[in-house]
C-alpha cells in the first residue's frame, strides 16, 4: 500500500463544514439579538408614545377642567350683575381686583400650548378668584341687607314725613282759620259817632250850623275800641254819601271792603291803638263843592268791615238864616 502525506478529500471537508456552522450560529444569534432589540425598542417607543398621549390627555383634561371652573366663576359673577348702582360703587375696588385675575386666567386658557406650569398658575388664580367672588358675594349680601334696611327706614320716614305734612297741613289750616277768626274778632267797634256841621266865620271863629249853605265842613268824631286788638297803628277809612246818594271822594285811592271789593274812600285816618282801651278819633271833612240840603251819611270802615255809621241832616234855611 502506498502512503502519502497529503490529506484525503474527506479529511479536508470536515473543517470547512464546521466553520460554516459557526458562522450560521453567529448570524442566527445576531439576528435574534437584533430582533430582540427591535422588539424592545418598539415596545419602549410604544410606551413613550402612550405616556406622551396620556400626558397630553391629562393636560387637555386639566385645561378643560380649569376652563369649566373659570366659566363657573364667571357665571357666579354674572349672577351678581343685577346689584344696583349704589352697591356697585361700594364694590368697585374688589371688582377691579377680580377683573385683573380674570384677565390673567383668560390669557393662560387661550394659549393653545399652555404648559403644566402655566396651567398650575391658572388653577391657583381660579382658586383665588373663587375666594374673591365668595368675599364679594358676602359683601353683596351684607350691602343688600343694609340697603334693604335703609329702604325700609326710608319708607318709615316717608310715612312719618307724610303724616307730619298732614298734621302740619291740618295745623296750618287750623291756624289760618284761627287767624281769620282772630282777625275778624279784632276788628274795631265804632261808637259815639257825632257829625258836627261847622260854619267858619271870617274872623276864623267856628260855630255849629245846620243850614246847608252856611256849612263849611263836617267835624266827625267817634270812639273805637276792641279788647283783643293789638297795640299799634291801623287805618280807618271814612266814606261820606251825599244827599243824592253818591259817594263823595277826595281822590282816586281805594280800600278793600271784604264783601264788596275795592271802593274809593272820602278820608283815611291813621289811628294809634292800645289793647282794650277806647281811642277817640276826630277829623274834619271839607267837600270839593258846597254842601247841599239833605241827609249826609258817614260810613266808617276798618279791617274791611263797616264798623259804624251816622247821619247828619242839613236844612235849606230861611230867608234871613
C-alpha positions in Angstrom: 0.0 0.0 0.0 1.4 3.3 -0.9 1.3 6.0 1.9 1.3 9.8 1.2 1.5 12.9 3.3 -1.5 14.7 1.5 -4.8 14.7 3.3 -7.6 12.8 1.8 -10.7 14.6 0.4 -13.0 13.6 3.3 -10.5 15.0 5.9 -10.5 18.4 4.2 -14.3 18.7 4.0 -14.9 18.3 7.7 -13.2 21.5 8.9 -15.0 23.6 6.3 -18.3 22.3 7.3 -17.6 23.1 11.0 -16.7 26.7 10.1 -19.9 27.2 8.1 -21.9 26.0 11.1 -20.1 28.5 13.3 -20.9 31.4 11.0 -24.5 30.4 10.7 -24.7 30.2 14.5 -23.2 33.6 14.9 -25.5 35.1 12.4 -28.5 33.4 14.0 -27.5 34.7 17.4 -27.0 38.2 15.9 -30.4 38.0 14.2 -32.1 37.0 17.4 -30.3 39.9 19.3 -31.3 42.4 16.6 -34.9 41.1 16.6 -34.9 41.3 20.4 -33.5 44.8 20.3 -36.1 45.9 17.7 -38.9 44.4 19.7 -37.6 46.1 22.9 -37.1 49.4 21.0 -40.6 49.2 19.6 -42.0 48.4 23.0 -40.2 51.3 24.6 -41.3 53.6 21.8 -44.9 52.5 22.2 -44.7 53.1 25.9 -43.2 56.5 25.3 -45.9 57.4 22.9 -48.5 56.1 25.3 -47.0 58.1 28.1 -47.0 61.3 25.9 -50.5 60.7 24.8 -51.6 60.2 28.5 -49.8 63.4 29.5 -51.4 65.3 26.6 -54.8 63.9 27.6 -54.1 64.8 31.2 -53.1 68.3 30.3 -56.1 68.7 27.9 -58.4 67.4 30.6 -56.9 69.7 33.2 -57.2 72.6 30.9 -60.8 71.7 30.2 -61.5 71.4 33.9 -59.8 74.8 34.5 -61.9 76.3 31.7 -65.1 74.8 33.3 -64.1 76.1 36.7 -63.3 79.5 35.2 -66.6 79.6 33.4 -68.4 78.6 36.7 -66.6 81.5 38.4 -67.7 83.9 35.7 -71.3 82.6 36.0 -71.2 83.5 39.7 -70.0 87.0 38.8 -72.8 87.3 36.2 -75.4 86.3 38.8 -74.4 89.4 40.7 -74.8 91.7 37.7 -78.2 92.9 39.0 -76.6 94.6 42.0 -77.8 98.2 41.9 -75.5 101.1 41.2 -75.2 102.3 44.7 -73.9 98.8 45.8 -71.6 98.5 42.8 -69.9 101.8 43.7 -69.0 100.4 47.1 -67.6 97.2 45.5 -65.5 98.9 42.8 -62.2 98.0 44.4 -62.9 94.3 44.6 -64.3 94.3 41.1 -61.1 95.8 39.9 -59.1 93.1 41.6 -61.3 90.4 40.1 -61.0 91.9 36.6 -57.2 91.6 36.8 -57.3 88.0 37.9 -59.9 87.2 35.1 -57.7 88.7 32.5 -54.6 86.7 33.5 -56.7 83.4 33.7 -58.2 84.0 30.3 -54.8 84.8 28.8 -53.5 81.4 30.0 -56.5 79.4 28.9 -56.5 81.0 25.5 -53.0 79.6 24.8 -53.0 76.5 22.6 -49.9 75.1 24.1 -50.2 76.1 27.7 -47.5 74.4 29.9 -48.3 72.5 33.0 -46.7 75.3 35.0 -49.0 77.9 33.3 -52.0 75.7 34.0 -50.9 75.3 37.6 -50.8 79.1 37.7 -54.3 79.3 36.2 -55.5 76.8 38.8 -54.1 78.9 41.6 -55.6 82.1 40.1 -59.0 80.4 39.8 -58.9 79.4 43.4 -58.0 83.0 44.3 -60.8 84.2 42.0 -63.3 82.0 43.8 -62.2 83.3 47.1 -62.6 86.9 45.9 -66.0 86.0 44.4 -67.1 84.4 47.7 -66.0 87.6 49.6 -67.8 89.7 47.0 -71.0 87.6 47.4 -70.8 88.1 51.2 -70.3 91.9 50.7 -73.2 92.0 48.2 -75.4 90.1 50.7 -74.4 92.4 53.5 -74.8 95.6 51.5 -78.1 94.3 50.0 -79.4 93.8 53.6 -78.1 97.2 54.6 -79.7 98.7 51.5 -83.0 96.9 52.3 -82.8 98.2 55.9 -82.2 101.7 54.5 -85.1 101.3 52.1 -87.4 100.2 55.0 -86.2 103.0 57.1 -86.8 105.4 54.2 -90.3 104.0 53.8 -91.0 104.5 57.5 -89.5 108.1 57.4 -91.6 108.8 54.3 -94.7 107.7 56.1 -93.8 109.7 59.1 -93.0 112.7 56.9 -96.3 112.3 55.1 -98.1 112.2 58.5 -96.2 115.2 59.7 -97.1 117.0 56.5 -100.7 116.1 57.0 -100.5 117.2 60.6 -98.8 120.4 59.5 -101.4 121.0 56.9 -104.2 120.4 59.4 -102.4 122.6 61.9 -101.8 125.3 59.3 -105.4 125.1 58.2 -106.5 125.4 61.8 -104.0 128.2 62.3 -105.3 130.1 59.3 -108.9 129.6 60.4 -108.0 130.8 63.9 -106.1 133.8 62.5 -109.2 134.6 60.4 -111.3 134.4 63.5 -108.9 136.5 65.5 -108.6 138.9 62.6 -112.4 139.3 62.4 -112.7 139.4 66.2 -110.0 142.0 66.5 -111.9 144.4 64.2 -112.7 147.7 65.9 -116.1 148.9 67.0 -117.0 152.5 66.4 -119.3 154.2 68.9 -120.4 157.6 70.0 -120.4 158.8 66.4 -121.0 162.6 66.2 -121.2 164.5 62.9 -121.0 168.3 63.6 -121.6 170.8 60.7 -119.4 173.8 61.2 -119.7 177.3 59.9 -116.3 179.1 59.8 -116.6 182.9 60.3 -114.4 185.4 58.5 -112.6 186.0 61.7 -111.8 182.3 61.9 -114.2 181.5 64.7 -116.3 178.4 64.3 -119.9 177.7 65.2 -122.4 174.9 64.6 -124.9 175.4 61.8 -127.5 173.1 60.3 -128.1 175.3 57.3 -126.6 173.7 54.2 -125.4 177.0 52.6 -123.6 178.1 55.7 -121.8 174.8 56.5 -118.1 174.8 55.5 -117.1 171.5 56.9 -118.1 168.4 58.9 -116.2 167.5 62.1 -116.6 163.8 62.6 -115.9 162.3 66.0 -116.2 158.8 67.3 -114.6 156.3 69.6 -113.0 153.0 68.6 -112.0 150.0 70.7 -111.5 146.3 70.7 -110.5 144.2 73.7 -108.2 141.9 71.8 -106.9 144.3 69.1 -103.1 144.5 69.3 -101.4 147.8 70.2 -100.2 149.6 67.2 -101.2 151.6 64.2 -104.2 150.9 62.0 -106.1 152.8 59.2 -109.7 153.8 59.4 -111.5 154.7 56.2 -114.4 157.0 56.0 -116.9 157.2 53.2 -119.3 160.1 53.0 -122.5 159.7 51.0 -124.2 162.9 49.8 -128.0 163.7 49.7 -128.0 162.5 46.1 -126.8 159.0 47.1 -123.4 159.5 45.5 -120.2 158.9 47.4 -118.1 162.0 48.0 -114.5 161.1 47.0 -111.4 163.2 47.6 -109.0 161.2 45.4 -108.5 158.0 43.3 -107.2 155.8 46.1 -109.3 152.8 47.1 -109.6 150.5 50.1 -110.9 146.9 50.2 -114.3 146.0 51.6 -114.5 142.3 52.3 -117.9 141.7 50.8 -117.8 144.4 48.1 -114.2 144.6 46.9 -112.3 147.8 46.1 -114.0 151.1 46.7 -112.9 154.8 46.7 -112.9 156.5 50.1 -113.5 160.0 51.3 -110.9 160.1 54.0 -108.2 157.8 55.6 -107.5 158.4 59.2 -104.4 156.7 60.9 -105.1 155.7 64.5 -102.7 154.5 67.2 -104.4 151.8 69.2 -103.9 150.4 72.7 -105.3 147.0 73.6 -108.6 147.1 75.5 -108.6 150.9 75.5 -111.0 153.2 73.8 -109.5 155.7 71.3 -111.2 158.9 70.3 -110.9 159.7 66.6 -111.7 163.1 65.1 -111.2 164.5 61.7 -112.7 167.3 59.5 -114.3 166.7 56.1 -114.5 169.5 53.5 -116.2 168.6 50.3 -114.9 169.8 46.9 -118.1 171.9 46.5 -120.7 173.5 48.8 -122.9 171.4 51.0 -126.4 170.6 49.8 -129.7 170.3 51.6 -130.5 166.8 52.7 -129.0 163.9 54.7 -125.3 163.1 54.7 -124.3 159.5 55.7 -120.9 158.9 57.2 -119.8 155.3 57.0 -116.7 154.1 59.0 -114.6 151.1 57.9 -111.7 149.2 59.5 -110.2 145.9 58.5 -112.5 145.6 55.5 -115.7 145.8 57.7 -118.2 148.5 58.3 -117.8 149.3 62.0 -120.2 152.2 62.4 -122.2 154.9 60.6 -124.1 158.1 61.3 -126.3 160.5 59.5 -126.5 164.3 59.6 -129.2 166.4 58.0 -128.6 169.8 56.6 -131.5 172.1 56.1 -132.3 174.6 53.5 -132.6 177.5 55.8 -134.9 180.6 55.9 -134.7 183.9 54.1 -132.6 185.6 56.9 -130.8 182.5 58.1 
